[in-house]
Amino acid sequence: MNKKQRTRATISWFIPAVLLALVAWWQLGSSTGGSGIAQAQVVPVPAAAGETPATTGETPVETPATPETPASQTGLLLSFPFYGNTPSLAWSPDGSRLAFNSAFRSARNRDEVAALSEALGLYLYEREGAAVRRLVPEQRYHPAWLGNERIASACSHYEICTEGLYLTGLDGASQHALDAGVYHTVAVDDHQVLFYSGYPEYTQWNRLDIQTSTRETELSAACSWEPPAEMFVDQCLQQVGEMRVLSDEAKGLWVQIGTEPPVLLDTHLPFVFTRRAYSCQQEHRGPVAPCLSPDGRQVAYVASAENGMELRVHGLPETQEALAAMHQGEFPVGSVIPEVWAPPGTAPEVPAPQGTAPEVPAPQGTAPAATE
């Protein structure tokens, strides 16, 4: 084959090959919107258990994340050391966060405040992730939620902080809502707060409307630890539905569902207030009350610690069987019921005096013994 014949043979197969390539390129371009660039393939993700795969050609529907099982939310979720001698706790209305303070009672604790200044302040426990963060790096007292994103807190002239009533957002930014010293704050709703002040212009319990800046004064003459019961929302509950909790100074944290035997959930002893408030006769004594979340599924408990206090948050199960499995201590479940806390609707059992025999009921059908 001479040179001219080889050239003709090459052209005879080359031109058809080029034409075929052009046709293929055109077909590919039309399937990708005419750009000529192949789009990445969408690889279907295998459906998780319980999900329905999206039908080809339809817009996929986002499936909500499956919530964690109750078992993964039970038990000790948080153990957080903090300091001071006047702790108070408050759950947000939606139960997503717990506000608590790390603060000392008065100027008598000036040395402790100076030594622990980097740890004192207003804190948040975030239920999602069981995390804690310091919201305000200054001593504050009696946090109270106004809605789910704003906290009222107080400082009086007896304490080492800038006195007044404060409103703080979740970003830590604070508004100084009242200059006068405030001893105690509780929430009325998402825009009203009750506060107690000993100053002449705000004596006794008062109500402040955050939206209108209007105030009502002298609503109650009770002491600073006794807000008017019918006027505020309790954000530290000891009973939600059938779930009840109790701090026992001798044993720890008890939990009870309905009339079932109570269970000793935590043997760490509670932090105990050792003296009354300035004007209260009976309040502000004894163990710090534990606080149930609004849904009754978590309890925040302040335990004593060697160098201060410890916030311990437990996740609670829904059933007595699961709760009983969490019992602590050497006592069989239900064998010891704190004297101060009998099951609802029952009277606490009063032990017979020492040296006396227990009363034995008469057999049925016999007449009671005659009395002189």
ZAMARGU-4260 file (C-alpha; in steps of 0.2 Angstrom, whole numbers, plus 5000, padded with zeros to 4 digits):
<rodrens>
0) 5000/5000/5000 | 5008/5017/4994 | 5007/5033/5004 | 4991/5040/4995 | 4982/5023/4999
5) 4986/5024/5017 | 4980/5042/5019 | 4963/5038/5011 | 4961/5023/5023 | 4965/5034/5038
10) 4952/5047/5032 | 4939/5033/5029 | 4938/5028/5047 | 4943/5044/5056 | 4929/5055/5049
15) 4915/5043/5055 | 4923/5042/5072 | 4923/5061/5074 | 4905/5061/5068 | 4900/5048/5081
20) 4909/5058/5095 | 4900/5074/5090 | 4883/5065/5090 | 4887/5058/5108 | 4893/5075/5114
25) 4877/5083/5108 | 4866/5070/5116 | 4875/5072/5133 | 4873/5091/5132 | 4854/5090/5129
30) 4852/5079/5144 | 4862/5091/5155 | 4852/5107/5150 | 4863/5111/5135 | 4879/5115/5145
35) 4889/5100/5139 | 4895/5097/5157 | 4888/5081/5165 | 4880/5084/5182 | 4885/5074/5197
40) 4874/5060/5200 | 4862/5060/5216 | 4866/5044/5225 | 4851/5039/5236 | 4855/5038/5254
45) 4848/5022/5262 | 4833/5026/5273 | 4836/5024/5292 | 4826/5012/5302 | 4808/5018/5303
50) 4810/5031/5288 | 4801/5029/5271 | 4813/5032/5256 | 4808/5046/5245 | 4800/5041/5228
55) 4811/5044/5213 | 4805/5060/5204 | 4797/5067/5219 | 4803/5081/5231 | 4811/5072/5246
60) 4802/5076/5262 | 4813/5079/5277 | 4811/5067/5291 | 4812/5074/5308 | 4826/5067/5318
65) 4821/5052/5329 | 4822/5058/5348 | 4833/5049/5359 | 4826/5035/5369 | 4821/5038/5387
70) 4834/5026/5393 | 4848/5037/5385 | 4841/5052/5395 | 4840/5044/5412 | 4853/5043/5426
75) 4866/5056/5431 | 4867/5069/5417 | 4878/5082/5425 | 4889/5085/5440 | 4895/5103/5441
80) 4904/5110/5456 | 4901/5128/5460 | 4902/5140/5475 | 4893/5151/5487 | 4880/5150/5501
85) 4864/5156/5493 | 4860/5145/5478 | 4843/5146/5469 | 4837/5137/5454 | 4824/5141/5440
90) 4819/5131/5425 | 4814/5140/5409 | 4795/5138/5404 | 4800/5127/5390 | 4812/5116/5401
95) 4826/5119/5389 | 4837/5128/5402 | 4840/5129/5420 | 4847/5146/5428 | 4856/5145/5444
100) 4868/5157/5453 | 4885/5155/5461 | 4886/5168/5475 | 4889/5172/5493 | 4876/5179/5504
105) 4884/5195/5510 | 4899/5207/5512 | 4904/5196/5526 | 4911/5184/5513 | 4922/5197/5505
110) 4937/5186/5506 | 4928/5171/5497 | 4922/5183/5484 | 4939/5189/5480 | 4947/5172/5479
115) 4933/5165/5468 | 4928/5180/5457 | 4932/5170/5442 | 4919/5157/5446 | 4905/5167/5453
120) 4890/5173/5443 | 4874/5168/5434 | 4875/5151/5425 | 4864/5142/5413 | 4863/5123/5411
125) 4858/5119/5393 | 4847/5103/5393 | 4853/5099/5375 | 4870/5092/5377 | 4870/5094/5396
130) 4882/5109/5395 | 4885/5123/5408 | 4890/5141/5404 | 4893/5156/5414 | 4881/5169/5408
135) 4885/5184/5419 | 4903/5186/5427 | 4896/5195/5443 | 4886/5189/5458 | 4868/5188/5455
140) 4854/5181/5465 | 4837/5173/5463 | 4836/5170/5444 | 4818/5170/5437 | 4813/5167/5419
145) 4803/5180/5409 | 4799/5169/5394 | 4812/5157/5388 | 4825/5170/5383 | 4826/5183/5397
150) 4831/5181/5415 | 4827/5193/5429 | 4840/5193/5444 | 4844/5204/5459 | 4857/5211/5469
155) 4855/5221/5486 | 4866/5233/5495 | 4871/5219/5507 | 4880/5209/5493 | 4896/5212/5484
160) 4889/5217/5467 | 4881/5232/5458 | 4864/5233/5467 | 4848/5233/5457 | 4836/5223/5446
165) 4843/5215/5430 | 4836/5208/5414 | 4848/5197/5405 | 4847/5189/5388 | 4854/5172/5383
170) 4869/5181/5375 | 4874/5188/5393 | 4869/5206/5389 | 4861/5214/5404 | 4849/5228/5406
175) 4849/5238/5423 | 4830/5239/5425 | 4830/5246/5443 | 4844/5255/5453 | 4837/5251/5470
180) 4844/5236/5479 | 4833/5220/5477 | 4834/5205/5488 | 4823/5193/5479 | 4814/5191/5462
185) 4801/5179/5455 | 4792/5179/5438 | 4773/5183/5435 | 4774/5180/5417 | 4785/5184/5402
190) 4785/5203/5405 | 4781/5205/5424 | 4792/5202/5439 | 4789/5202/5457 | 4803/5209/5468
195) 4807/5213/5486 | 4816/5228/5491 | 4819/5236/5508 | 4822/5253/5501 | 4809/5266/5507
200) 4802/5269/5489 | 4800/5250/5486 | 4796/5243/5503 | 4789/5225/5504 | 4784/5215/5488
205) 4782/5225/5472 | 4778/5221/5454 | 4787/5228/5439 | 4780/5227/5421 | 4795/5227/5409
210) 4785/5232/5394 | 4777/5248/5401 | 4789/5251/5416 | 4774/5253/5427 | 4776/5248/5445
215) 4764/5242/5459 | 4771/5244/5477 | 4768/5236/5494 | 4758/5221/5487 | 4763/5210/5502
220) 4771/5213/5519 | 4778/5196/5520 | 4797/5193/5521 | 4809/5192/5506 | 4807/5174/5505
225) 4788/5173/5505 | 4782/5181/5488 | 4763/5182/5487 | 4758/5164/5482 | 4744/5168/5470
230) 4754/5181/5460 | 4769/5172/5454 | 4774/5156/5443 | 4785/5143/5453 | 4799/5139/5442
235) 4806/5126/5455 | 4793/5113/5457 | 4794/5098/5468 | 4779/5089/5459 | 4775/5088/5441
240) 4760/5076/5437 | 4764/5060/5448 | 4782/5063/5449 | 4788/5070/5466 | 4805/5074/5473
245) 4812/5078/5490 | 4829/5083/5498 | 4832/5073/5513 | 4845/5080/5525 | 4849/5063/5531
250) 4848/5052/5516 | 4849/5062/5499 | 4837/5064/5485 | 4821/5054/5485 | 4810/5052/5470
255) 4792/5045/5470 | 4779/5041/5456 | 4762/5043/5462 | 4759/5032/5477 | 4773/5020/5473
260) 4787/5017/5486 | 4799/5032/5485 | 4817/5028/5478 | 4833/5035/5485 | 4840/5042/5468
265) 4856/5051/5475 | 4865/5048/5491 | 4875/5064/5490 | 4868/5075/5504 | 4859/5091/5500
270) 4866/5108/5503 | 4858/5115/5518 | 4854/5133/5523 | 4860/5136/5540 | 4852/5152/5545
275) 4835/5160/5542 | 4834/5176/5530 | 4834/5193/5539 | 4815/5195/5542 | 4808/5177/5540
280) 4804/5167/5555 | 4804/5149/5547 | 4808/5151/5529 | 4826/5149/5521 | 4830/5134/5532
285) 4835/5117/5528 | 4840/5108/5512 | 4839/5117/5496 | 4823/5111/5487 | 4826/5100/5471
290) 4818/5107/5455 | 4809/5096/5442 | 4809/5102/5424 | 4792/5107/5417 | 4790/5090/5409
295) 4795/5080/5425 | 4809/5071/5416 | 4824/5079/5424 | 4828/5085/5442 | 4841/5098/5447
300) 4848/5094/5464 | 4860/5105/5474 | 4872/5093/5484 | 4885/5098/5497 | 4903/5097/5492
305) 4919/5098/5501 | 4924/5115/5494 | 4906/5122/5490 | 4891/5114/5481 | 4888/5103/5467
310) 4874/5104/5454 | 4868/5087/5450 | 4855/5084/5436 | 4847/5067/5434 | 4836/5061/5420
315) 4820/5052/5427 | 4812/5037/5419 | 4793/5036/5417 | 4790/5019/5425 | 4792/5013/5443
320) 4801/4998/5437 | 4815/5008/5428 | 4815/5021/5443 | 4817/5007/5456 | 4832/5000/5446
325) 4841/5017/5450 | 4839/5015/5469 | 4855/5019/5479 | 4860/5015/5496 | 4858/4999/5507
330) 4839/5000/5510 | 4827/4989/5500 | 4816/5000/5489 | 4801/5006/5498 | 4807/5001/5516
335) 4812/5019/5521 | 4800/5033/5519 | 4806/5050/5525 | 4795/5055/5540 | 4791/5072/5532
340) 4785/5064/5516 | 4771/5051/5516 | 4763/5046/5500 | 4749/5057/5494 | 4733/5055/5503
345) 4741/5045/5518 | 4746/5050/5535 | 4764/5047/5541 | 4765/5032/5552 | 4769/5037/5570
350) 4780/5025/5579 | 4773/5018/5596 | 4782/5024/5611 | 4797/5014/5617 | 4792/5000/5629
355) 4775/4998/5622 | 4768/4983/5613 | 4760/4987/5596 | 4741/4986/5596 | 4735/4969/5589
360) 4717/4971/5581 | 4704/4959/5588 | 4698/4944/5577 | 4683/4947/5566 | 4667/4943/5575
365) 4673/4948/5593 | 4667/4962/5603 | 4679/4976/5608 | 4685/4975/5626 | 4674/4985/5638
370) 4682/5001/5645 | 4680/5007/5663
</rodrens>
